Amino acid sequence: MNTEGYRVLCLWDVTLFPSVLDQLKAVAQVDIHPPDRELVAAIIGNYDAILVALSVPLDRELIALATRMKTVVTPSTGLDHLDLAALSERGIAVQSIKVEYDLLDQVSATAELAWALLLAASRKLPAAHNAALEGRWARDEFRGTQIRGKTVGIVGVGRLGAMMARYAQAFGLQVLGCDPAPRLTLDFVDYVDLDTLLARADIISLHVHLNESTRHLLDRAAFSRMKEGVTLINTSRGGLIDEAALVEALESGKVGAAGLDVIDGEWRTDLDQHPLIKLAQQHPGVVISPHIGGVTLESQSITLKFSADRLARSLAAG
């Protein structure tokens, strides 16, 4: 294929590892721009492919402006930042890493963050840290809970869920798993249905993809079936949880602590007014991070290079 004149819009921050684009630059013009929606809307019509960022969802409005677009590349397993129906209507191909298991087995960053969030929420670490910085050595104010001997329920025992299960075993927890089609079976995991998991788990960690069947998987009815004071961890997608119901559960104490790397509507421009963020400002057991699960030097260098190189190969092959 003659790739002369082929243009790729890159919204990735490759400042720390610019070489991930070397192979792609050999077969196409690659323009790097910050992930700003207004800017993308103004220029997307000039490009044949886009390396997308989670912070700028490729919705139907932007897709309509992408008149030359042939390929969308996302270095992620989740695809909820893409309007797949609109892309399909336009015949635009999507390249993701959702089923690139050999690659993904090298990446543990999101599971590690999920475990960090569990420890941070259980021990109220951010609030305790802030108090120490203010000179308040208020030990009893930040009394937490010990996780050893507790039961963790892992919803989605795939790659990340299995990693989480192994961490839990090492820390002395009993492990429940809920997955209709687990990629692998772990002999120390007790596989149960969702209702049983919700009723028995002291800690619940979500590791499933967001789609129409899993949206609001945890709704008011689900929270009502949980133990009093349960800890909830979510590093998957915010839409898995009915967040109005979660706020109620946190305020009532039904959910005692929560570690969240994702929230629903994380692209809104008034995030300081998001109900969960406002609640976290007053609740020492609610820990929120800005979707950084996969943001490590190691994981990004691996996944970005794989995604860019695959696009380069497909262009060169015609």
C-alpha positions as CSV (number, residue, x, y, z in Angstrom):
1,M,0.0,0.0,0.0
2,N,1.2,3.5,-0.8
3,T,1.0,5.3,2.5
4,E,2.2,8.6,1.2
5,G,-0.2,11.3,2.5
6,Y,-1.6,9.0,5.1
7,R,-2.2,11.1,8.2
8,V,-2.6,9.9,11.8
9,L,-3.9,12.1,14.7
10,C,-2.3,11.1,18.0
11,L,-3.9,12.2,21.3
12,W,-1.5,10.2,23.4
13,D,1.0,11.8,25.8
14,V,4.3,10.2,24.6
15,T,6.6,12.7,26.2
16,L,8.3,10.0,28.3
17,F,8.5,7.3,25.6
18,P,8.4,9.0,22.1
19,S,9.9,5.9,20.4
20,V,6.6,4.1,20.6
21,L,5.6,6.0,17.5
22,D,8.8,5.3,15.5
23,Q,7.4,2.4,13.4
24,L,4.2,4.3,12.7
25,K,6.1,7.5,11.7
26,A,7.9,5.4,9.1
27,V,4.7,4.8,7.1
28,A,2.5,7.9,7.9
29,Q,2.5,11.5,9.0
30,V,1.8,11.5,12.7
31,D,0.6,14.7,14.3
32,I,0.6,14.8,18.1
33,H,-2.0,17.1,19.8
34,P,-3.3,17.4,23.3
35,P,-6.6,15.6,24.0
36,D,-8.8,18.7,23.8
37,R,-12.3,18.1,22.4
38,E,-12.7,21.5,20.7
39,L,-9.3,21.1,19.0
40,V,-10.1,17.5,17.9
41,A,-13.4,18.6,16.4
42,A,-11.7,21.3,14.4
43,I,-9.0,19.0,12.9
44,I,-10.3,15.5,12.9
45,G,-11.6,15.7,9.3
46,N,-8.0,15.9,8.1
47,Y,-7.0,12.5,9.3
48,D,-7.2,8.9,8.2
49,A,-6.7,7.4,11.6
50,I,-6.7,8.5,15.2
51,L,-4.9,7.2,18.3
52,V,-7.6,8.1,20.9
53,A,-7.4,9.2,24.5
54,L,-10.0,8.2,27.1
55,S,-10.4,11.9,28.0
56,V,-12.0,12.7,24.6
57,P,-14.8,10.3,23.9
58,L,-15.2,9.6,20.2
59,D,-18.9,10.1,20.0
60,R,-21.3,10.4,17.1
61,E,-20.8,14.2,16.8
62,L,-17.0,13.8,16.4
63,I,-17.3,10.8,14.2
64,A,-19.5,12.8,11.8
65,L,-16.7,15.3,11.4
66,A,-14.1,12.5,10.7
67,T,-14.8,12.4,7.0
68,R,-11.5,10.8,6.1
69,M,-11.3,8.4,9.0
70,K,-10.6,4.7,8.3
71,T,-9.2,3.4,11.6
72,V,-9.6,4.2,15.3
73,V,-6.9,2.9,17.7
74,T,-7.4,2.6,21.4
75,P,-4.7,1.2,23.7
76,S,-7.5,0.0,26.1
77,T,-9.7,-3.0,26.9
78,G,-12.7,-0.9,27.6
79,L,-14.5,0.6,24.7
80,D,-17.2,2.8,26.3
81,H,-15.4,5.9,25.2
82,L,-16.2,5.0,21.5
83,D,-19.6,5.1,19.8
84,L,-19.2,1.7,18.3
85,A,-22.6,1.9,16.5
86,A,-21.6,5.2,14.7
87,L,-18.2,3.8,13.8
88,S,-19.8,0.7,12.4
89,E,-22.2,2.7,10.3
90,R,-19.3,4.6,8.8
91,G,-17.3,1.4,8.2
92,I,-14.5,2.7,10.4
93,A,-12.3,-0.1,11.9
94,V,-11.6,-0.2,15.6
95,Q,-8.3,-1.6,16.9
96,S,-8.2,-2.2,20.7
97,I,-6.3,-4.5,23.0
98,K,-9.4,-6.1,24.5
99,V,-8.4,-9.7,23.5
100,E,-4.7,-9.3,23.2
101,Y,-4.1,-11.7,26.1
102,D,-0.4,-12.3,25.6
103,L,0.2,-8.6,25.8
104,L,-2.2,-8.0,28.6
105,D,-0.8,-10.8,30.8
106,Q,2.3,-8.5,31.0
107,V,0.3,-5.6,32.5
108,S,-0.7,-5.7,36.1
109,A,-1.0,-2.0,36.8
110,T,-4.8,-1.8,37.2
111,A,-4.9,-4.8,39.5
112,E,-2.2,-3.3,41.6
113,L,-4.1,0.0,41.9
114,A,-7.3,-1.9,42.8
115,W,-5.4,-3.5,45.7
116,A,-3.9,-0.1,46.7
117,L,-7.4,1.4,46.7
118,L,-8.6,-1.4,49.0
119,L,-5.8,-0.7,51.5
120,A,-6.2,3.0,51.3
121,A,-10.0,3.0,51.8
122,S,-9.8,0.4,54.6
123,R,-7.2,2.4,56.5
124,K,-8.5,5.9,55.5
125,L,-5.0,6.8,54.3
126,P,-5.7,9.9,52.2
127,A,-7.6,11.6,55.1
128,A,-5.0,10.5,57.6
129,H,-2.2,11.8,55.4
130,N,-3.9,15.2,55.0
131,A,-4.4,15.4,58.8
132,A,-0.7,14.6,59.4
133,L,0.3,17.4,56.9
134,E,-1.9,19.8,59.0
135,G,-0.1,18.7,62.1
136,R,-3.0,16.7,63.5
137,W,-1.7,13.5,64.9
138,A,-5.2,12.1,65.3
139,R,-4.7,8.4,65.5
140,D,-8.1,7.3,66.8
141,E,-9.9,9.5,64.3
142,F,-8.7,7.3,61.5
143,R,-9.3,3.9,62.9
144,G,-9.6,1.5,60.0
145,T,-10.4,-2.1,59.4
146,Q,-8.0,-5.1,59.1
147,I,-8.6,-7.1,55.9
148,R,-7.0,-10.4,56.9
149,G,-9.6,-13.0,57.5
150,K,-12.3,-11.1,55.5
151,T,-14.1,-12.4,52.5
152,V,-13.5,-10.7,49.1
153,G,-16.0,-11.1,46.3
154,I,-14.4,-10.6,42.8
155,V,-16.9,-9.9,40.1
156,G,-15.3,-10.9,36.9
157,V,-12.5,-13.4,37.4
158,G,-10.6,-12.6,34.2
159,R,-7.0,-11.3,33.8
160,L,-7.3,-8.5,36.4
161,G,-9.8,-10.4,38.6
162,A,-7.4,-13.4,38.8
163,M,-4.6,-11.1,39.8
164,M,-6.8,-9.5,42.5
165,A,-7.7,-13.0,43.7
166,R,-4.0,-14.0,44.1
167,Y,-3.3,-10.8,46.0
168,A,-6.2,-11.6,48.3
169,Q,-4.9,-15.1,48.9
170,A,-1.5,-13.7,49.8
171,F,-3.1,-11.3,52.3
172,G,-5.1,-14.1,54.0
173,L,-8.6,-13.4,52.7
174,Q,-11.2,-15.9,51.6
175,V,-12.0,-15.4,47.9
176,L,-15.3,-15.6,46.2
177,G,-15.6,-15.3,42.4
178,C,-18.5,-14.6,40.1
179,D,-17.9,-15.1,36.4
180,P,-20.2,-16.9,33.9
181,A,-17.3,-17.8,31.7
182,P,-14.0,-17.4,33.6
183,R,-10.9,-17.4,31.4
184,L,-9.2,-19.6,33.9
185,T,-10.2,-21.4,37.1
186,L,-8.4,-20.9,40.3
187,D,-8.6,-23.7,42.8
188,F,-8.6,-21.4,45.8
189,V,-11.6,-19.4,44.6
190,D,-15.1,-20.4,45.5
191,Y,-17.2,-19.6,42.4
192,V,-20.7,-18.5,43.2
193,D,-23.6,-16.5,41.6
194,L,-23.8,-12.8,42.0
195,D,-26.5,-12.8,44.7
196,T,-24.4,-15.2,46.8
197,L,-21.3,-13.1,46.4
198,L,-23.2,-9.9,47.4
199,A,-24.5,-11.6,50.5
200,R,-21.3,-13.1,51.7
201,A,-18.5,-10.6,50.8
202,D,-17.0,-8.1,53.1
203,I,-15.2,-6.6,50.2
204,I,-16.5,-6.4,46.6
205,S,-14.2,-5.7,43.7
206,L,-15.4,-5.1,40.1
207,H,-13.5,-6.4,37.1
208,V,-16.0,-6.6,34.3
209,H,-16.5,-4.7,31.0
210,L,-19.2,-2.1,30.8
211,N,-22.0,-3.0,28.3
212,E,-25.7,-2.8,28.3
213,S,-26.0,-6.1,30.3
214,T,-23.6,-4.8,33.0
215,R,-24.7,-1.1,33.2
216,H,-25.8,-0.5,36.8
217,L,-24.9,-4.0,37.7
218,L,-24.8,-2.7,41.3
219,D,-28.1,-0.9,41.8
220,R,-30.3,-0.3,44.8
221,A,-31.5,-3.8,44.9
222,A,-27.9,-5.1,44.8
223,F,-26.8,-2.8,47.6
224,S,-29.7,-4.0,49.7
225,R,-28.3,-7.6,49.5
226,M,-24.8,-6.6,50.7
227,K,-23.4,-6.9,54.2
228,E,-23.6,-3.8,56.4
229,G,-20.3,-1.8,56.1
230,V,-19.1,-3.6,53.0
231,T,-16.1,-2.1,51.1
232,L,-16.5,-1.5,47.4
233,I,-13.6,-1.3,44.9
234,N,-14.1,-0.3,41.2
235,T,-11.3,0.1,38.7
236,S,-13.4,-0.9,35.7
237,R,-16.0,1.6,34.6
238,G,-18.2,4.0,36.6
239,G,-21.3,3.0,34.7
240,L,-21.3,-0.4,36.4
241,I,-22.7,1.2,39.5
242,D,-25.9,3.2,40.0
243,E,-24.0,6.1,41.7
244,A,-27.1,7.7,43.2
245,A,-27.6,4.4,45.0
246,L,-24.0,4.2,46.0
247,V,-24.1,7.7,47.5
248,E,-27.1,6.7,49.6
249,A,-25.4,3.5,50.7
250,L,-22.3,5.4,51.7
251,E,-24.3,8.0,53.6
252,S,-26.3,5.3,55.5
253,G,-23.2,3.2,56.2
254,K,-24.4,0.2,54.2
255,V,-21.1,0.7,52.2
256,G,-18.5,1.5,54.8
257,A,-15.7,2.4,52.4
258,A,-15.1,2.7,48.7
259,G,-12.0,2.9,46.5
260,L,-12.9,4.2,43.0
261,D,-10.6,4.8,40.1
262,V,-13.6,5.4,37.8
263,I,-16.8,7.4,38.1
264,D,-19.7,7.7,35.7
265,G,-19.5,10.9,33.7
266,E,-15.8,11.4,34.2
267,W,-15.7,13.5,31.1
268,R,-17.9,16.2,32.5
269,T,-16.3,19.6,33.0
270,D,-17.7,20.2,36.5
271,L,-16.2,17.2,38.2
272,D,-15.8,19.1,41.5
273,Q,-19.6,18.9,41.6
274,H,-19.9,15.2,40.9
275,P,-21.9,13.7,43.8
276,L,-19.2,11.1,44.7
277,I,-16.4,13.6,44.6
278,K,-18.3,16.0,46.8
279,L,-19.0,13.1,49.2
280,A,-15.4,12.0,49.3
281,Q,-14.4,15.5,50.5
282,Q,-16.2,14.7,53.8
283,H,-16.0,10.9,54.0
284,P,-12.6,9.6,55.1
285,G,-13.3,6.1,53.7
286,V,-14.0,7.2,50.2
287,V,-10.9,7.3,48.0
288,I,-11.1,8.4,44.4
289,S,-8.3,8.5,41.8
290,P,-8.7,9.9,38.3
291,H,-8.7,6.7,36.2
292,I,-5.0,6.0,36.6
293,G,-5.3,2.2,36.8
294,G,-3.3,1.7,33.6
295,V,-1.1,4.8,33.9
296,T,2.3,3.5,34.7
297,L,5.5,3.9,32.7
298,E,5.7,0.1,32.2
299,S,2.1,-0.5,31.1
300,Q,1.8,2.6,28.9
301,S,5.1,1.9,27.1
302,I,4.0,-1.6,26.3
303,T,0.4,-0.9,25.3
304,L,1.1,2.2,23.3
305,K,3.9,0.7,21.3
306,F,1.8,-2.4,20.6
307,S,-1.1,-0.4,19.4
308,A,1.0,2.0,17.2
309,D,3.0,-0.8,15.7
310,R,-0.1,-2.8,14.8
311,L,-1.5,0.2,13.0
312,A,1.8,0.7,11.2
313,R,1.8,-3.0,10.1
314,S,-1.8,-2.7,8.8
315,L,-1.0,0.4,6.8
316,A,2.2,-1.2,5.3
317,A,0.3,-4.4,4.4
318,G,-2.4,-2.4,2.6
